[in-house]
Amino acid sequence: MAEDKTSLEARAKYVAHRLAEVMSKEEISELANAEKSESKVGLIACGAIAAIGIVLAVWMFLIEQVFWGVVFVLVAAFFLFACLGAGLTLANKDLKSVAEERLTTQLKSNPALLADAELRIQRGELAAAEQETPTETQEQQEPQTPAVSAEPSLGDIAVSQSTAAAEKKEKLRELQELFGEGFITEEEYEQKRKQILGL
């Protein structure tokens, strides 16, 4: 059960990170602002408790209850420092990391939402791949240059082989990183590794 929860959390964190890469700036900003507004409510509550603690401490000192005055000063100081630390942490985070945290929380609590997010990432990757590859009509419209030789030269073959090897190496490195960080299982790692190597 603990493994399932850990793997769900790791999967949600990975999907949130990938989803944030696919999302538009407006969507990221909207998510981050929602998270920040909720955090601000907590900061206001924390500040209010600190203020109440200070008022109670002053009152206790006025009625000569020094012990309780010191207790309330300590409580107020704790909440003030907690409020200050949380506020500084929130202020120093960029929108994307705040949005990722919110997405991770939402995805962990809702597995159906996690599956939808994975589909959205795949669609986003497919759309990006379609934009990179020219369509048949674009290829037909481009002027054809006469081919010098029907067969590729040895240099062309060597370049394409080294490029393919570099791409495989990079994909394997990314796959190893995902496995090392616990985002994918050993079975998924082996399956993808064989797929990349063409085994």
Backbone as CSV, one residue per row, in Angstrom:
resi,resn,N_x,N_y,N_z,CA_x,CA_y,CA_z,C_x,C_y,C_z
1,MET,0.828,-1.198,0.000,0.000,0.000,0.000,0.867,1.254,0.000
2,ALA,1.944,1.223,0.818,2.831,2.383,0.887,3.546,2.581,-0.442
3,GLU,3.900,1.448,-1.118,4.559,1.553,-2.416,3.619,2.179,-3.441
4,ASP,2.341,1.773,-3.414,1.369,2.328,-4.342,1.237,3.829,-4.143
5,LYS,1.183,4.255,-2.887,1.052,5.676,-2.575,2.286,6.439,-3.031
6,THR,3.472,5.850,-2.801,4.720,6.491,-3.216,4.806,6.563,-4.729
7,SER,4.459,5.462,-5.405,4.532,5.480,-6.871,3.484,6.417,-7.455
8,LEU,2.303,6.508,-6.826,1.286,7.443,-7.286,1.779,8.876,-7.131
9,GLU,2.424,9.148,-6.000,2.943,10.496,-5.762,4.038,10.844,-6.772
10,ALA,4.951,9.900,-7.020,6.025,10.134,-7.988,5.453,10.312,-9.386
11,ARG,4.472,9.490,-9.727,3.835,9.588,-11.047,3.121,10.928,-11.190
12,ALA,2.410,11.349,-10.137,1.695,12.623,-10.164,2.674,13.784,-10.306
13,LYS,3.803,13.682,-9.613,4.809,14.748,-9.684,5.396,14.835,-11.092
14,TYR,5.692,13.679,-11.678,6.239,13.648,-13.036,5.228,14.190,-14.045
15,VAL,3.983,13.730,-13.941,2.945,14.182,-14.874,2.691,15.677,-14.704
16,ALA,2.700,16.165,-13.468,2.506,17.602,-13.229,3.614,18.405,-13.882
17,HIS,4.847,17.897,-13.778,5.980,18.593,-14.402,5.829,18.614,-15.920
18,ARG,5.491,17.466,-16.501,5.331,17.384,-17.960,4.135,18.213,-18.426
19,LEU,3.054,18.192,-17.651,1.861,18.946,-18.004,2.147,20.444,-17.974
20,ALA,2.928,20.884,-17.004,3.283,22.303,-16.916,4.097,22.734,-18.134
21,GLU,4.865,21.804,-18.725,5.628,22.123,-19.930,4.709,22.303,-21.135
22,VAL,3.591,21.571,-21.158,2.666,21.607,-22.291,1.648,22.750,-22.160
23,MET,1.400,23.182,-20.916,0.361,24.180,-20.667,0.753,25.554,-21.207
24,SER,-0.268,26.343,-21.496,-0.030,27.722,-21.942,0.331,28.589,-20.737
25,LYS,0.900,29.746,-21.010,1.288,30.664,-19.928,0.069,31.108,-19.128
26,GLU,-1.065,31.279,-19.794,-2.278,31.710,-19.111,-2.754,30.653,-18.114
27,GLU,-2.704,29.376,-18.543,-3.129,28.295,-17.653,-2.205,28.191,-16.444
28,ILE,-0.908,28.309,-16.669,0.060,28.257,-15.568,-0.188,29.411,-14.612
29,SER,-0.390,30.600,-15.166,-0.622,31.783,-14.340,-1.894,31.625,-13.512
30,GLU,-2.942,31.089,-14.128,-4.214,30.888,-13.424,-4.058,29.909,-12.259
31,LEU,-3.370,28.791,-12.501,-3.140,27.810,-11.443,-2.286,28.386,-10.324
32,ALA,-1.215,29.065,-10.694,-0.309,29.628,-9.690,-1.010,30.696,-8.856
33,ASN,-1.816,31.526,-9.497,-2.527,32.568,-8.755,-3.550,31.975,-7.788
34,ALA,-4.205,30.879,-8.197,-5.151,30.213,-7.297,-4.412,29.660,-6.080
35,GLU,-3.255,29.043,-6.324,-2.457,28.496,-5.210,-1.966,29.613,-4.304
36,LYS,-1.509,30.703,-4.898,-1.002,31.812,-4.095,-2.116,32.471,-3.287
37,SER,-3.316,32.575,-3.864,-4.408,33.195,-3.106,-4.800,32.326,-1.912
38,GLU,-4.791,31.000,-2.091,-5.074,30.111,-0.961,-3.983,30.231,0.098
39,SER,-2.744,30.359,-0.342,-1.637,30.508,0.605,-1.738,31.839,1.340
40,LYS,-2.212,32.866,0.652,-2.358,34.179,1.287,-3.399,34.132,2.395
41,VAL,-4.449,33.349,2.194,-5.463,33.193,3.241,-4.814,32.577,4.482
42,GLY,-3.985,31.572,4.275,-3.268,30.965,5.395,-2.325,31.948,6.067
43,LEU,-1.656,32.769,5.262,-0.750,33.770,5.829,-1.512,34.804,6.649
44,ILE,-2.677,35.195,6.165,-3.494,36.171,6.904,-3.952,35.565,8.235
45,ALA,-4.383,34.308,8.212,-4.801,33.638,9.450,-3.633,33.531,10.428
46,CYS,-2.469,33.196,9.903,-1.269,33.087,10.735,-0.933,34.446,11.359
47,GLY,-1.004,35.500,10.551,-0.745,36.850,11.048,-1.761,37.273,12.090
48,ALA,-3.021,36.884,11.893,-4.068,37.234,12.857,-3.823,36.543,14.195
49,ILE,-3.403,35.289,14.154,-3.098,34.580,15.401,-1.928,35.249,16.117
50,ALA,-0.922,35.661,15.345,0.222,36.347,15.953,-0.216,37.663,16.593
51,ALA,-1.093,38.404,15.916,-1.580,39.676,16.456,-2.375,39.453,17.742
52,ILE,-3.214,38.435,17.745,-3.985,38.108,18.952,-3.040,37.731,20.087
53,GLY,-1.990,36.971,19.772,-1.006,36.596,20.779,-0.313,37.807,21.377
54,ILE,-0.003,38.794,20.531,0.648,40.018,21.032,-0.303,40.790,21.949
55,VAL,-1.557,40.926,21.535,-2.548,41.638,22.356,-2.722,40.935,23.695
56,LEU,-2.824,39.598,23.649,-2.975,38.850,24.902,-1.728,38.975,25.777
57,ALA,-0.565,38.991,25.164,0.673,39.131,25.941,0.709,40.480,26.637
58,VAL,0.362,41.554,25.923,0.342,42.893,26.521,-0.660,42.934,27.672
59,TRP,-1.819,42.350,27.452,-2.846,42.344,28.490,-2.361,41.578,29.729
60,MET,-1.702,40.421,29.490,-1.195,39.638,30.614,-0.127,40.411,31.397
61,PHE,0.712,41.146,30.705,1.723,41.948,31.395,1.065,43.082,32.185
62,LEU,-0.017,43.637,31.634,-0.710,44.726,32.334,-1.377,44.252,33.628
63,ILE,-1.875,43.035,33.609,-2.516,42.527,34.838,-1.522,41.721,35.679
64,GLU,-0.268,41.882,35.360,0.847,41.305,36.114,0.865,39.779,36.113
65,GLN,0.469,39.187,35.013,0.575,37.740,34.811,1.773,37.504,33.883
66,VAL,2.975,37.634,34.433,4.208,37.599,33.636,4.373,36.263,32.917
67,PHE,4.124,35.161,33.605,4.282,33.848,32.983,3.446,33.748,31.709
68,TRP,2.143,34.056,31.824,1.266,33.967,30.655,1.622,35.018,29.611
69,GLY,2.116,36.147,30.044,2.576,37.160,29.099,3.730,36.642,28.253
70,VAL,4.672,35.959,28.884,5.811,35.378,28.167,5.328,34.269,27.223
71,VAL,4.409,33.450,27.690,3.866,32.379,26.841,3.238,32.967,25.583
72,PHE,2.415,34.003,25.750,1.769,34.608,24.581,2.768,35.314,23.666
73,VAL,3.814,35.876,24.226,4.870,36.479,23.392,5.539,35.398,22.549
74,LEU,5.828,34.261,23.175,6.454,33.157,22.434,5.532,32.612,21.340
75,VAL,4.253,32.477,21.659,3.287,32.009,20.655,3.214,33.001,19.491
76,ALA,3.146,34.286,19.819,3.080,35.317,18.777,4.340,35.304,17.933
77,ALA,5.506,35.152,18.565,6.770,35.117,17.825,6.819,33.906,16.898
78,PHE,6.358,32.755,17.389,6.335,31.555,16.551,5.497,31.784,15.292
79,PHE,4.285,32.310,15.480,3.408,32.523,14.331,3.936,33.621,13.411
80,LEU,4.569,34.636,13.973,5.151,35.682,13.131,6.260,35.129,12.246
81,PHE,7.152,34.328,12.842,8.243,33.752,12.056,7.733,32.735,11.042
82,ALA,6.736,31.960,11.427,6.144,31.003,10.485,5.506,31.736,9.318
83,CYS,4.816,32.813,9.633,4.156,33.624,8.609,5.194,34.260,7.684
84,LEU,6.246,34.788,8.269,7.305,35.425,7.497,8.000,34.407,6.593
85,GLY,8.332,33.244,7.135,8.988,32.201,6.335,8.130,31.718,5.189
86,ALA,6.852,31.482,5.464,5.938,31.027,4.403,5.763,32.109,3.346
87,GLY,5.673,33.354,3.784,5.527,34.459,2.828,6.743,34.607,1.937
88,LEU,7.933,34.493,2.510,9.159,34.598,1.715,9.292,33.435,0.749
89,THR,8.949,32.244,1.207,9.000,31.079,0.330,8.043,31.250,-0.846
90,LEU,6.847,31.704,-0.560,5.849,31.912,-1.604,6.292,32.989,-2.584
91,ALA,6.878,34.062,-2.069,7.296,35.161,-2.930,8.447,34.765,-3.840
92,ASN,9.297,33.836,-3.405,10.472,33.460,-4.188,10.205,32.362,-5.211
93,LYS,9.023,31.775,-5.193,8.715,30.714,-6.146,8.249,31.321,-7.464
94,ASP,8.694,30.700,-8.549,8.197,31.154,-9.843,6.843,30.515,-10.116
95,LEU,6.116,31.084,-11.058,4.752,30.627,-11.335,4.698,29.153,-11.721
96,LYS,5.670,28.709,-12.509,5.637,27.332,-12.990,5.769,26.336,-11.845
97,SER,6.675,26.591,-10.888,6.836,25.640,-9.783,5.616,25.647,-8.857
98,VAL,5.000,26.820,-8.673,3.779,26.891,-7.865,2.662,26.109,-8.559
99,ALA,2.553,26.276,-9.874,1.534,25.552,-10.640,1.787,24.047,-10.580
100,GLU,3.057,23.635,-10.672,3.391,22.211,-10.590,2.988,21.621,-9.236
101,GLU,3.231,22.366,-8.161,2.850,21.876,-6.831,1.340,21.689,-6.733
102,ARG,0.605,22.654,-7.249,-0.858,22.551,-7.197,-1.346,21.380,-8.050
103,LEU,-0.767,21.228,-9.239,-1.140,20.107,-10.106,-0.826,18.773,-9.436
104,THR,0.342,18.679,-8.799,0.727,17.441,-8.123,-0.291,17.080,-7.051
105,THR,-0.698,18.056,-6.263,-1.688,17.816,-5.204,-3.010,17.343,-5.797
106,GLN,-3.448,18.001,-6.867,-4.714,17.616,-7.492,-4.630,16.226,-8.115
107,LEU,-3.517,15.924,-8.769,-3.376,14.635,-9.442,-3.268,13.477,-8.452
108,LYS,-2.609,13.706,-7.317,-2.491,12.655,-6.297,-3.859,12.289,-5.733
109,SER,-4.725,13.279,-5.585,-6.016,13.025,-4.957,-7.059,12.490,-5.934
110,ASN,-6.787,12.533,-7.238,-7.779,12.122,-8.217,-7.117,11.323,-9.346
111,PRO,-7.101,9.979,-9.264,-6.459,9.164,-10.302,-7.068,9.355,-11.696
112,ALA,-8.360,9.643,-11.785,-8.982,9.876,-13.095,-8.404,11.143,-13.730
113,LEU,-8.187,12.147,-12.909,-7.581,13.387,-13.380,-6.150,13.130,-13.839
114,LEU,-5.456,12.230,-13.160,-4.096,11.865,-13.536,-4.080,11.224,-14.919
115,ALA,-5.016,10.322,-15.175,-5.096,9.676,-16.490,-5.414,10.703,-17.584
116,ASP,-6.327,11.629,-17.301,-6.640,12.687,-18.265,-5.428,13.555,-18.546
117,ALA,-4.661,13.850,-17.513,-3.465,14.681,-17.683,-2.439,13.969,-18.552
118,GLU,-2.303,12.656,-18.353,-1.366,11.896,-19.185,-1.790,11.930,-20.652
119,LEU,-3.094,11.816,-20.899,-3.591,11.909,-22.277,-3.327,13.292,-22.868
120,ARG,-3.500,14.314,-22.057,-3.260,15.679,-22.539,-1.787,15.875,-22.896
121,ILE,-0.910,15.301,-22.102,0.525,15.389,-22.401,0.817,14.702,-23.722
122,GLN,0.256,13.515,-23.911,0.482,12.788,-25.164,-0.038,13.584,-26.357
123,ARG,-1.220,14.194,-26.209,-1.758,15.015,-27.303,-0.858,16.199,-27.576
124,GLY,-0.351,16.809,-26.518,0.545,17.947,-26.670,1.828,17.552,-27.372
125,GLU,2.364,16.369,-27.048,3.574,15.894,-27.695,3.306,15.556,-29.154
126,LEU,2.125,14.988,-29.421,1.776,14.685,-30.805,1.626,15.965,-31.619
127,ALA,1.003,16.971,-31.024,0.838,18.238,-31.735,2.192,18.870,-32.025
128,ALA,3.108,18.789,-31.072,4.443,19.343,-31.271,5.177,18.575,-32.366
129,ALA,5.011,17.249,-32.390,5.662,16.438,-33.418,5.091,16.750,-34.792
130,GLU,3.772,16.986,-34.870,3.154,17.319,-36.150,3.634,18.662,-36.676
131,GLN,3.880,19.606,-35.768,4.367,20.913,-36.190,5.793,20.823,-36.717
132,GLU,6.581,19.901,-36.178,7.964,19.767,-36.598,8.093,19.069,-37.943
133,THR,7.208,18.102,-38.239,7.305,17.373,-39.497,6.432,18.046,-40.538
134,PRO,6.968,18.313,-41.724,6.164,18.960,-42.759,5.115,17.996,-43.302
135,THR,3.991,18.541,-43.679,2.922,17.722,-44.249,3.230,17.446,-45.714
136,GLU,2.475,16.530,-46.308,2.708,16.173,-47.706,2.458,17.359,-48.633
137,THR,1.451,18.182,-48.323,1.172,19.326,-49.183,2.294,20.351,-49.119
138,GLN,2.888,20.530,-47.943,4.014,21.451,-47.833,5.201,20.931,-48.627
139,GLU,5.403,19.614,-48.592,6.516,19.035,-49.326,6.314,19.175,-50.832
140,GLN,5.052,19.050,-51.287,4.777,19.172,-52.702,4.962,20.600,-53.184
141,GLN,4.671,21.591,-52.330,4.778,22.982,-52.722,6.216,23.458,-52.791
142,GLU,7.106,22.851,-52.028,8.491,23.274,-52.033,9.134,22.849,-53.352
143,PRO,9.947,23.724,-53.926,10.582,23.362,-55.204,11.558,22.204,-54.999
144,GLN,11.533,21.303,-55.940,12.398,20.141,-55.882,13.749,20.501,-56.488
145,THR,14.801,20.194,-55.758,16.145,20.413,-56.298,16.596,19.123,-56.944
146,PRO,17.254,19.216,-58.062,17.678,17.983,-58.731,18.686,17.222,-57.871
147,ALA,18.507,15.931,-57.806,19.392,15.098,-57.017,20.672,14.849,-57.781
148,VAL,21.779,14.962,-57.099,23.070,14.744,-57.731,23.321,13.259,-57.892
149,SER,22.955,12.512,-56.842,23.174,11.078,-56.874,21.979,10.405,-56.227
150,ALA,21.559,9.293,-56.780,20.428,8.577,-56.223,20.807,7.872,-54.929
151,GLU,22.059,7.507,-54.771,22.505,6.802,-53.585,23.164,7.780,-52.625
152,PRO,22.915,7.613,-51.321,23.566,8.502,-50.360,25.068,8.210,-50.289
153,SER,25.827,9.245,-50.003,27.272,9.064,-49.902,27.612,8.423,-48.564
154,LEU,28.829,7.927,-48.445,29.268,7.321,-47.193,29.257,8.333,-46.064
155,GLY,29.566,9.589,-46.379,29.548,10.648,-45.364,28.142,10.864,-44.828
156,ASP,27.142,10.862,-45.730,25.746,11.026,-45.306,25.319,9.877,-44.399
157,ILE,25.711,8.677,-44.744,25.349,7.505,-43.950,25.991,7.590,-42.570
158,ALA,27.249,7.977,-42.513,27.956,8.084,-41.232,27.316,9.147,-40.346
159,VAL,26.939,10.280,-40.941,26.313,11.362,-40.169,24.970,10.912,-39.622
160,SER,24.163,10.257,-40.475,22.842,9.831,-40.009,22.960,8.752,-38.934
161,GLN,23.956,7.863,-39.056,24.144,6.830,-38.039,24.605,7.440,-36.724
162,SER,25.507,8.429,-36.781,25.982,9.045,-35.544,24.875,9.867,-34.895
163,THR,24.022,10.506,-35.702,22.894,11.261,-35.167,21.907,10.319,-34.493
164,ALA,21.622,9.196,-35.134,20.698,8.215,-34.555,21.270,7.648,-33.262
165,ALA,22.568,7.385,-33.246,23.196,6.858,-32.029,23.141,7.891,-30.906
166,ALA,23.361,9.153,-31.238,23.302,10.210,-30.224,21.885,10.348,-29.676
167,GLU,20.888,10.244,-30.551,19.501,10.323,-30.107,19.153,9.159,-29.174
168,LYS,19.602,7.952,-29.550,19.352,6.792,-28.697,20.026,6.970,-27.344
169,LYS,21.263,7.447,-27.372,22.010,7.646,-26.132,21.292,8.645,-25.224
170,GLU,20.792,9.733,-25.803,20.081,10.752,-25.026,18.776,10.183,-24.456
171,LYS,18.045,9.420,-25.273,16.802,8.815,-24.796,17.073,7.825,-23.666
172,LEU,18.139,7.049,-23.800,18.495,6.100,-22.742,18.908,6.826,-21.468
173,ARG,19.616,7.938,-21.609,20.027,8.719,-20.443,18.786,9.269,-19.722
174,GLU,17.820,9.800,-20.487,16.584,10.317,-19.886,15.799,9.199,-19.206
175,LEU,15.757,8.049,-19.861,15.046,6.900,-19.303,15.694,6.453,-17.989
176,GLN,17.025,6.408,-17.970,17.744,6.030,-16.752,17.460,7.026,-15.630
177,GLU,17.389,8.305,-15.975,17.101,9.347,-14.985,15.699,9.165,-14.401
178,LEU,14.719,8.891,-15.257,13.349,8.665,-14.792,13.286,7.449,-13.863
179,PHE,14.001,6.392,-14.238,14.021,5.185,-13.402,14.716,5.463,-12.075
180,GLY,15.831,6.177,-12.123,16.579,6.497,-10.908,15.787,7.349,-9.936
181,GLU,14.933,8.234,-10.463,14.133,9.099,-9.608,12.827,8.447,-9.180
182,GLY,12.559,7.240,-9.684,11.381,6.502,-9.251,10.102,6.858,-9.991
183,PHE,10.219,7.536,-11.142,9.022,7.895,-11.891,8.461,6.717,-12.678
184,ILE,9.319,5.746,-13.012,8.856,4.564,-13.736,9.368,3.322,-13.015
185,THR,8.669,2.210,-13.222,9.060,0.952,-12.582,10.179,0.297,-13.387
186,GLU,10.752,-0.771,-12.809,11.827,-1.490,-13.495,11.307,-2.148,-14.770
187,GLU,10.063,-2.658,-14.719,9.475,-3.282,-15.907,9.302,-2.268,-17.027
188,GLU,8.795,-1.077,-16.676,8.626,-0.025,-17.683,9.979,0.399,-18.245
189,TYR,10.974,0.465,-17.364,12.323,0.843,-17.789,12.852,-0.156,-18.818
190,GLU,12.755,-1.458,-18.504,13.267,-2.488,-19.404,12.522,-2.482,-20.740
191,GLN,11.201,-2.308,-20.677,10.397,-2.293,-21.894,10.806,-1.132,-22.796
192,LYS,10.918,0.063,-22.228,11.289,1.243,-23.019,12.729,1.131,-23.530
193,ARG,13.620,0.574,-22.703,15.021,0.424,-23.111,15.113,-0.477,-24.340
194,LYS,14.375,-1.597,-24.306,14.374,-2.513,-25.452,13.767,-1.836,-26.672
195,GLN,12.732,-1.037,-26.451,12.082,-0.319,-27.555,13.058,0.666,-28.194
196,ILE,13.798,1.399,-27.380,14.759,2.377,-27.899,15.883,1.693,-28.651
197,LEU,16.359,0.586,-28.108,17.460,-0.130,-28.747,17.007,-0.988,-29.920
198,GLY,15.701,-1.152,-30.067,15.161,-1.908,-31.178,15.332,-3.411,-30.996
199,LEU,15.296,-3.860,-29.760,15.472,-5.298,-29.472,14.153,-6.012,-29.420
